[in-house]
Amino acid sequence: MSSASPSKIKGAGLNQPETASTTIVADAVSIPNLATLPLQRLIAMRQAGEEILTCYRVLKKSGLNLVGEVLRDSLNAGKTFYELEHYPPDDVYDTDSHAQYYYHAHRSEVGEHGHFHTFLRPKGMPAGVSPIEYPATDPWPQGDEALSHLIAIAMDAYGFPTGLFTVNRWVTAEAWYPADQVIRMLDHFVIDHAFPSWPLNRWVSAMFVLYRPHIEALLLQRDRVIWDWKKRHPRQDVFEDRNLDLTSHLPISVEATIAELDKLIAAAA
């Protein structure tokens, strides 16, 4: 049985290191106008929302939640939840899709418990994508290790998502692909196995469908923030600048998004 209760996560207080990185918060992204989307896209998003609600329901019946699922093995072993460590320790990886994610925490000052970082590795990427050409001062991963960060999902202490955000390259040690190419990768993020949790993996996969327009907007703003920062700090390697951490963010409410989709679908019927 998980150490997570149906309410707040137990036994998951942070043990923090002596220092933490500076966080620069970018301007919030405007919520996309979902009314401009085709009906079939709205229906697909609504179906993903229903999948997410189903994951909540089956976990709640057992007194569990999403964050408790990813921390379960560590907490049941009596381990302390350490800031910046990956949970699970070796990440979650799908050998068919080459999608990957992990959970960790280092942003308690902004009111979150922790967040999921999601990635796609080169073997799962669509044809024709490649990292940008850039005179990096710190070597970027190459070949099969040249993964791309897609989106981070902020979570509260009750195991529910509260926001989406993107980060600078140094945060996740990725290779840097332009936003239009990362957007092409989004359809390829699927975790189709049961480790560490079947409902957790179905939830994170469904989040990419429900919030696809929002993620696209976040990625486009990510690039605008990066290159604007570069113009204002021309002597620095923008991708290694510890003063630029968060590159775009958007608060979310799954329930509110589903309610909006229901209204739009009903109006189009």
N, C-alpha and C positions, 0 to 999 in steps of 0.2 A: 504493500500500500504506500502511496506517495505521501511525503511529508507536507503536501499542499492541501489546505482545507478548501471547502467550497467558497470561502470568503477570502481572507487575506493569506498570502503565502507565509507559512511558518518555517522557522529555522533557516531563513534565507537572508539574514541581515548581512550587509557588506563588511568585509574586512578589507580596509583600504590601504594602499601603499602610501609611502610618505609624500610622494608628489603625484600630481595629475596634470594632464595637458590643459593648455588654455583653450577655451571654447569660444569661438566667434560665431554668433548666430546670424545667419543671413536673413534677409527679409522673407516673410512668409509668402508662399506661392498662392496666387489667387485660385480659388476652387474652379475647376473647369465647368463650363456650361453644359451639363449633360443633356439638355433639351436639344442640342444641335446634333446629337449622335443618332445614327440609324436605329430603328426599332430593334433589329436583330442584335445589335450590340447591347442595347439596354436589357434585352431579355437574357442574354448570356451573362451580363453582370448580375442581374437579379438571381439567376440560378446559382451563381457563385456565392451570392449573399446567403441563399438558403443552405448551401453546403456549410458555410461558416456557422450559421445558427445551429445546424445539426451537430457540428463538432462541439459547440458550447453545451448543447443539450445532453449528449452522451457522457461528456466529462462531468457535468454537474450531477448527473444521476449517481455517480460513484464518488462524489465529493472531491473532484479533481478540477484542475484548470490547466491552461496551456503552458504557463511558465513552470508550474509544478511538474508537468510532464518532462520538460527538457532538463530539469534539475533533479529529477526523481532519484536516479542511481547515486548521485553524489550525496544528496541529503539523507537517503536511507543508509548510506555507509557512514553517516555521522561526520562528513566532511564540511568544513567551513566554506561558504560561498565567497570566493575571493574576487575582488574587483579586477577586471581586465582578463581574467582567465576565460578560456573557451569552455562552453558547456553544450554538448558533451565534449570531453577532452580532445577527441580526434575529429570533431565536427560531424555533421550529417552529410552524407554524399550519396548521390544516386549514380550508379555506374552505367546506367543506360542514357540518362539525360545529361549527365555531368553537371547537374545542379548541386549546389552545396550551401549549407548555412550553419551558423552557430549562434549561441546566445551569450552575451556578457553584459557587464554593467560598468559604467564610470561617469554617469551623468545624474547622480542623485540630486545635484543642486538644481536641476530643472524639473524635478518632481516625478521622474520615472524610476521604476524598479530596475529596468535593464532594457536591452533591445536585441533583436535578431538582425544579423548581417547576412545578406543573401548574395550569392555569386553564381556565375557560370564559368566553367573552364573551357579552354579552346576546343576540345573534342566535341563539345555540345553546341558550339556557336554556329550560326548560319554562314554559308560560304561568302567570302569576300570581305570579311571584317578583319581589321588589324589595328594594333595600337598606333597612336600618333607618333610622328617623328618629333623628338624633343631632346635637347641636350641635358639629360638628367644628371644631377649631381650625385644621386644615389641610384645604383643600378636597379632597373625594373626587372621583374621576373620574365623569363624567356621561354619559348617553346610551349610545352604542355603545362608549364606553371604560370603562363601569362593570363591569369584569370581576370575577370571583370566583376567589380562590385555592382550590384543592380540597385538595391534599395535597402534601407534599414527600417525596421518596424519597432517603434517604441512601445513599451508595455508598462502597465501600472502594477501595483502590488497585489491586485486581485486577479491578474492573469489575463487582462484584456488590452487590446491595442488602443493607443491614444494618439499616435502620429506616425507619419512617414518622413524620412529625411535622407539626404545624400551627404557624402563626406569627401574630403580631400584625399588624394592618393596615398599620402603617408599614413593615414589612419588605418588602412586595410592592406597596405603593401601590394597593391594590385598593379597591373599594367593599365594604362589610361586609353580607353577607347572613346571616340567622340559620341555625343549624346544620340545622334541619329543611329549609330551602330548599336549602342546599348539598347535602344528602343526595339531594334530588330531582334535582340536576344530575349526579350521578355516572354514571348510565347514558348520559349524552350525551357523555362524554369518549371520543372515538375519534380516533386519528390514522391516516387511511387513505390514505397516500401514501408515497413512498420517499425523501423528503428529511428528514434527512441520511442516513438508513439505514432500509431496509425492516425488518430484524429488530429494530432499536431501537424503531421505532414500534409494531410488533406487540407487543413486550415491554411497553412502557409502557401500552398499551391493555389488555393482559391483566392487568396488576397491579391494575387497578381492579376486575376481576372476582374474582380470587383473594383479594384482601384487602378486599372490599366490607364485610363485617361489622366488620373492624378499623378501616377508614376512618370508618365511621359512629360508632364509639365514640370515636375521636379527635376528630371534629368536635363531638360533644356535650360532651366534656370541654373542648375549646377554649372553648366558650361559658361553661361553668361557671367556668373560670379567669379569663376576661375580666371577668365581672360580679362575681366575688369580689374581684378586684383593684380594680375600680371602687369597691366599698364601702369598701375599706381605704385608698383614695387618692382621696377624693371631690373634691378640688380640681384634680385633673389630668385631662386628656383621656386616657383609658385607651388609646385607639387610637394615640396618639402618644408614649406613655411608653417611652423607650428602655431603661428598666430591665425591661421586659416584652417579651421577644423570642419565645422558644419557649413555646407554650401547651399542647401535649400531645405526647407521643412514645411510640413503641412499637418495641422491637427486633424484628426479624423474621428468619426463616430460611425461604426458599422450600422447601428440601428437607424441613424439619421439618413445615411446613404441609401439604405434599403427603402425607407419611407419615401425618399425622393424618387427612387426608381419606380416604386409602385404607382405614384401619381402620374409620372410621365408615361408609363406603359398603359395605364387606364385611359389617359387622355388621347392616346394614339389608337386605341382600340375602336 
